[in-house]
């Protein structure tokens, strides 16, 4: 059974698409990059900086929030937006990724996944129904079905088992979501590892069930980029053209460019803030490692043409000093610079698609990355 569509496709340029996704808390311009606020906070950044950087939507983590501070507590305090102060759209993942990443602490059965909490060791059960209940208590605009993600490489039998289980959980997730208020959305998640036939079967199974949008999961988990892109190409023709497509947990700026070229609309990744905390900056020159000694006497900003003030107003020498000294300000500045760059990239992508110049934008952007950072004066 199909669900109401809240996505408007505005323009295409080859497979690349730009559109508008309307949620109860605002409009999301696509292609969109969603900064990750795992536990209801953006590491090293204030929410106003995330908004000022250009983000329309952010991501929260069902597993972590249900453990601490608890979904019922957040609901009693007005929901995730009121609790955090982020007055905009939010997507929550289902907890399925933790099924993979916490492999030493969990047991997977048909009915549910049983976790041992990494916080206090308590036994926690997460079923598709409970996952949706938690996400509804959080009040996220976009909820994700419960799924099982398999780290690649893996045996075909393991990938097939997890894909089939995820389809059964998709049906249960949709039934559990039926009482959600109008305007809120549930996305299905395509699984199938690196096997084209399983990917196609998963995508078709989800389309038959019917969702507001479709995510491609189980990628960026150890496989080469060419495998990830090949799997996107396998499922693209199966997924409805009028529904948003979300590539989960991806990724680098180059991953985003290449996935947009294959019809993907939404992305999330911890990389901008995680790399920022480790001294890495994303810029139009590519990645710059501020830990390198060569920056110690460099008075230039990271990018004198950047619309983001911190990329223009602080010297590389000062950023290098902050990083090498372990100053919190260094991690904060690089995190906001990186989030801003990702938003600038997706804004440029949207404009290029609307103008029919995406191929030129893609080539020009890659050329700037390949040329790399320019030498100091």
N, C-alpha and C positions, 0 to 999 in steps of 0.2 A: 504494500500500500504506500502510495506516495504521500509526502508531507508538504505543507505550504512552503513556497520558495521565497526566501528573503534576499536573494542575490540577483543583482542586475548587471548583466554584461554590457559594458559601455563601448568597448572597441577591441578589435583583434588585429594582430600583425603577424601573419603566419599562425603558428600554434600559440604564440604569446597573447595573453589576455589582460585587460584591465577592467575593473568593475567596482561595484559598490555593494557591500554587505550591510544590511540594516539590522541592528540589534536593539534590545530594550534600552541599552545605555549609550547608544550612539551609532554612527556610521563608520564602517571600516573600509578604507580605500585599498583596493587590491591591484597588483601584488602587495602584500603586507608582510612585514617582519615583526613578529611578536617577541619583545624582550621577556625573559623568563624571571619571574618573581616567585621562586619555588615555594617558600614558606610565607607568602604574603608580603614580601619585601624584595626590592631590587638591591642586590648586594652593592654597597658603596654609592648608592644614588638615592636622591629624594624623588618621590613620584612626580613633582613638578618638573624636574629635569627630564624625566622620561617623556612627559607630555610635550615640553618645550622642544625636545629633540625631534618631535614629529610622529611619535608612536600613537596609533589609534587604538590599539588593543594590546593587552599583556596576558601572560600565561601564569596560572597558579597550579600547584601540584596537589592532587586529591589525596594521595597517600600521606604526604608529610602534614598537610593541614588537618586530616582526620586524626592523626596521632597527637598533634600539638598545634594549636590550642584545643582542637576538637570541633567537628562540624556543627554540633548542636549549640556549642557556645557561640560560634561565629553567627549562626542563624539568630540566636537570641539578641545579639548585638547589632542586628540589622543587615547581615549578609556581608560578603567579602568586600564589596565596594565601600560600604560604610565603615567597616572594620579597618580597612587599610588606608582609606582616604583617596584611593584611585577612583575618580568619578568618571569612569569610562568602561568600554566593553572589556570583558574578561573571558578567556577560554580556560577551562580546567581539563587536564589530562585525567585518564580514568584510574591511574595507578598501575596499569598494565606493564609499563616499562620497569617498574620495581619488581614485577614477577621475574624479569630477566636479571636485573642488576643486583637484586638481593638473593641470588640463587642459593646461597648457603643458609638462608634464614626462612625458606618457604617450602610449601608443598602444594602442588597443583592437582586439584581434583575437578571432576565435572561440575560439582555444585559451586565450588568457591576455591579461592586461594587462601591458604592459612599462612600468615606471616608471624615471625617472632620479631617484635618491634626492635629496631636498632637503637631506640632510645632507652628503654627500660627492660627489654626482654619479654614483655607481656605478649601473650598469644592474641593475634588479631585476625579475624576472618573477613575477607573481602570477596563478595559475590558480585555478579553483574547488577543485581538489584540494589545491594548496599552501595556500590559505586555510584549508581545514578542517584540514590537517596542522598548520599553525601554531597554530590555536585549540586543537587537541587537545594539542599540546606545552605550551601555556600552562596547560591544565587548566581552562578556563572551564566553568562549569556550563551555560551556554547559549551555543551558537555560532550564528552567522548564516550563511546561504548567501551565496555571492558573487553580487553583482548589479551592474548599471550604473545609476547615478542620473543623470538629466538635469535640468539647471537650467532652471526655468521663467522666462519663457515659452519654448516651443520649437515647432518645426514638428511636425506630426503624424507625418511620416515618421521623424523622429529619435526621437520618443517610442515609436512602434511598434517600431522596430528594437531599441531598448534593452530594451523590455519582453519581446520575443520572445527576445532573447539572455539576459536574466535568467532566463527560464523554462528554457531549455536548461542554463544554469549551475545552476539549482536541482536539476535531475535529477542532474547530475554531483556537486554538493555532497552530496546525499543518499547517493549511492553511496559517496562517500569517507568518509562519517560512519558507515557500517554497522558498523565495528569498534569504535566507541566503547563504553565500559563502560555497563552499565545505570544509568539514572538521569540521565545527561547528555542534554542536549536540543539539537535543531537547529530553528531557526525559518526558514520561508520568508519572502520579502519581496515584497509586492505592489507592482508598479510600474504605469506607465500614465499618469504625468503628471496633467494636469487634464482628461483625456478619459474620460468615464464608461464607454463601451464597452470601452476598453482596460483600465481598472481592473477591470471585471467579468471580462473574459477572463483577466487575470493572476491574479485571486483564484481563479477556478474551476480554472485550470491548476495552481495550487499545491495546492489541495484534492485534486485528482485524484492528484497525486504523493504527498501525505500528509506532514505535519510535526507536530512536538510543539506548535508554536505558530505564529502568523502575525503578521508585522510589516507595517505600512503604511509604505513608504519613499517617497522622492522628494517629500516635502512639507516645508513650512517652508523652502523654497529660493527664496523670492522672490515667491510667490503670495499674494494677500490671504487673510485668515482664512476668509472665506466659501467660497472655493474649496477650501481644505483640509477644512473641515467637510463640504462637499458630497461630496468624494471618500470621506470616511469613511462617509457615508450610503450611497454606492453599493456599497461592498464589504462592509459589515456583514451584510446578509442572505445573502451568499454564504459567508462564513466560518463554520466549525462553532461552535456556541454553547458547546460544552464545552471549547474550547481557548483559551488566552490570546491577547490581541490587543495588539500593541505598536506605538505610534505613534512612529516614530523621529525623534529630534532636536527634540522639542517639549516644552516651549516656555515661554510665559508662563503665569502662574497662570490667566489667563482661558482660554487655549488648553486647559489641562488640564481645567478645569471643563466647558468645552463638549464636549471629546472624551469625557470620562467620560459625559456626558449622551447620547452616541451609542454607548456600549458599549465604549470602549477601557479596557484594564486596566493598561498599562505605558507609562512615559514616560522619556525622558532628555533632558538639555540642559545645555550649558555655561553657560547664562545666569546661574544663581545665583552661581557663582564669578567668571565674567568680569565681570559687572556690579558685583560686590562690589569687584573690583580697580580699578574706575573710579568708586568713590564712590557707588554706587546700592544702596539697601536695599529689600528686599521686605518689606512688613508688612501687617497687616490694614487699614491705611489706604491701601494701594496702594504704589506706588513713591515713595521719598523720595530726592532727590538731595542728598547731604551736602556736595557742593561749593558749594551755594548759600550766599551770605553771610548769609541770614536765619537760619541755624542757629548763627552764631558766638556768640551770647549766650543760646542756648536750653538751659536746665538740665534739660529733660525727657529721659527715656529715649526710645528709639524706640517702645517699647510697654511700658507699665508692667504689662500683664496677660499678657505673653508667658511661656510656660513656659521659654523659653531664657534663661539668666542674662545673657548679653551684651546681649540686647535690652532688659533691665531695668536693668542696673547701670552702663551708661555713658551719659553725657549726649550729647545731639546736638551740643552745643558741642565736647566732646572729640573725638567722631568727626569732626566738621567739621575740627577742628585737625589730626588725624592725616592725613586725606585731603589737605588743602591743603598740608601739610608734606611729603607724599610718604613718610610713615612706613609701613614694612611692616606694622606692627600694625594700621593702619587697614584695609588690604586683607584681613588675616587675620580681623579681627573681623567685617567686613561679609560676608565669604564664609561664615563659620559661621552668622551670623544669617540669611543668605539660604537656606542649605541647611536650617537648622532650620525656617524658615517653610514651605518647600516640603513638608517632612515633616509639619508640623502641618496643612497644607492637605489632604494626602492622607489623613492620619489622620481628620480631620473628615469627609472624603468617605466613607471606609469606614464610619464610625459612622452617618452619615446614611442611607446605603443600607441598612445592616442594620436601621435603625429605620423605614425607609419614609418618611423625611423629606428625601430628597435635593433635591427641588424647592425646599423652603423654605430649605435650607442654601445652595443655589446662589443664590437670590434675595437672601438676607441677606448673603452674602459679597460679591456684586457691589454691593449697596447701600453697604456699608462702603467698598469701593474708590472708588465714585463720589463719596461724600461727601468723601473725601480726608483729608489730614492736618488736624488741628485746630490752631488758632492758638495761639501761645505765650501763657502767662499774662501 
